[in-house]
């Protein structure tokens, strides 16, 4: 990076955010080097590999570093565009990818922009703000809720830092009920970031869907996200709960 090149370093999210944290903080972010970290196997998605390889807190850790840019794309198309956007961005960027395949959401010409979330489904009754693999789960949840007459907005908040406060505040104003969904521990990640915005600028009924204060275990992806409260049915329950409290 000091010679003008743009290094991309890749490893498991748990190693990038924990084992290498001292170097990431002090040797990359502090001098503002133009280094990109592409971290795979984030969240609890590397199920067969177990807790030692599950990066369930990587977004929280990287978001806390001063001057960091943290991106968690939802599908193959947005991942490709996020990599190009990171390469063009001047400064350190942390890209966080899950392990298991997810359906394609976006077309090949998706206009990805760092710091600009995307409303991929309109709705007036509530809003789900999600990232990474839980965007797909949120879309599934929204379809099921629509069958019950509940009109839910889905927002892909692929950039956790800098956060798109405008789209969050607009969702709060127009729906009055927010659920965040992330394959990350609930402390310090997307849910916390959204809650901070709402607490300071527009208090709104909300609920966070994410990994609770626990470690996961080994197992198939879909079994793990269901057991630990991340699947579409848990997002549906969260929406139904906050609508009762609104």
N, C-alpha and C positions, 0 to 999 in steps of 0.2 A: 504493500500500500504506500509506503514511503517513497517508492520509485515511480509512482504513477500508475501502477497496475491496479486492477480491481479484483482482489482475492475473494473467492467463494469457498468457505470451509464448511464441510458437511459431516455430521455425525448424528447419533441418536439425540433427541431433545434432552433426555435426562443427563447425558454427558455434557452437552453444550451449556446447559443452564446450571448445572451443579458442579461437576468435576472441573470444568474450565472457567468457572465464574470469576475467579480472581483475575485471570488473564483477560477475560472479556471486559470486565469492568475497568481495570487499571491500564491495560495495554492497548485496548481498542477504543472504548468509549471516552476515557479521560483525555487522550490526545486527539479524539475525533477522527480516527483513521477510517478510511473508506473501505471497510471490510464488511462483507456480507456473510452471515451465518445461516446456512440452510439446514434446519434441524428436522429430522424425520422421526417417526414413531412417537409422536407426542400424544398427550392424554393417556387414557388407559387402553389405547388401541393395540399396542403390541401384546395382545392377550396371552399367546403361548409362551412368551418370554418372561412373564411375571413382573413383579414389582420393581426389581432392579433395573428393568429396561423400560418402564412406563414413566414418561415425563409428564405427570399429572399436574405439575406446578410450574412448568416452564414459562407460560405466559405471565404468571404473577411475578416471577423473579425478574424476567427481562423487562417487564413494564416498569419495575421499580428503579431501574438504572437511569441516572440522569442523562438526558439527551438521546434516549433510545427511540428507535422506530420499530414497532412490533406488528407483524402481519401474519394472519392465519387464514389462508384462502380456503374456499369451500369445495372446489372441484378441479379436475385437470385443466380446464380452460383458464380459470382464474389463477391457478397456480403458475401456469406458463406466463401469463401477463404480469403476475406479481414479481416473478424473477426478473423480467425485463425492466419493470418499474424500479426494482431494487438496484439493478445495475446502473440505471440512469440517475438515481438519487445520490446526492453527495453526502456521505456520512455513513455510520454503521447502521445496518439493518439486520433484524432477526426475523427469519422466515420459518414458520412452524407448520409442519405437515403431519397428517396422520398416516398410519400404516396401511389400513385396509382400503380397498377400492370403494369409491362412492359414485353414484350416478352423475352424469354430466348435466349441469344446470345451465351453463352459459354457452353461447356460440363462440366460434374462433375469433371473432372480432370484438369481443367483450371489452368495452372501454374502461379498463381498470385504472384507478387513480388512488395513490396512497392518501389515506385520510378521508376518503369519500365512501361512505357506506352506500349500499344499493337496496332500494325497496324492490323486492322481486315478486311480491304479492301485495295487492292493496287490501285494506280492510278497515272497518270503522269501529268495531266493538272492542278490540284489544290488539296489542302488537307483540310479536315475538322478535327479539333481537338476538341473533345467533352468529356463530362463526364456525369455521372448519366443518367437520363432518356433521355437526348438529344442525346445520342449515337444511340438509336433506330431511332430517328427522322433524324439523320444524315445519317444512312444507307438507310432509305426511300428516302431521298433527293438524295443520290448518285445513287440509282436505276433509279429515274426519269431523272437525268442528263445524265446517260448512254444512255437512249433512245434518247437523243438529240445529242449524240456523244461526250459528255464531260466526260472524264475519271477522276473520283475523288477518292482520297485516304481518308480513314476514320481511325482516330486514337482515341482509347479510352485512354484518359489521366486521369486515375482513381485517381492517386496521384497528387494533386496540389502542395504539399510540402512534401518532396523534389521533384522538377520538373525534368522530364526527358528531359533535354536540348538537348541531342544527337538526339533523334528522331524528335524533333522540327526543329533543324537545318538541319537535313537530308531532311525533308519534304520541307523546304524552298529552299534548294539547288536543289532538284530534281523536284519541281513543280513550284516554283516561285510565288505561290499564296496561302494564308492561310486564312481560316475562322475558328474562334473559336465559339463553341456553348455550352451554359451553362444555366441551369435553376437557375440563380443567378443574382443579380444586376451586371451590367457590370463593376462597379468600384471595383478593388482590387481582383477579382476572377481569374478564369482560363484565360480569355481573357487578363487581365492585366499582368498576369504572363508570358504568351506567348509573349506579346508585349515587355516586358522588355528584354527577351532573344534575340528577333530579333533586337531590337533597339541597343543593346550593341554588338551583334556578327554578325548579318547578316540582315540588313534592307531589308524587304520584303513587298510587297503589302499584306495587310491583312484587315479583317473586323471582328468586334465582334458581334455575335448574343447573346443576353441576355436580361434580364429585364432592361429597360432604367431607367431614373431618375424619377421613379414613383412607387407608391404602386399599387398593383392589387386589386381585389375585389372578392366577393364570386361567385362561379359558377362551373360547371363541368370542369374536368381537360382539356379535349381536346379543349373546347371552350376558356378556359383561356390561354393555351399556344399559341393558334392561335391569339387571340386578342392582346396579349402582345409580339408578334413577335418571338416566340420560335419554332413554328412548322416547319415541313419539307419544306413547301412552302416558308417560310421566309429564310431558309438556302439556298434553291435553288436560290432565288433572290440575296442573298449575294454573292454566287459563281459567278453568271452571272455578277454582278456589278464589282467584283474585276478582272475578266478576261478581262473586257473592259479597266481597268486601268493599267493592267500589261504591 
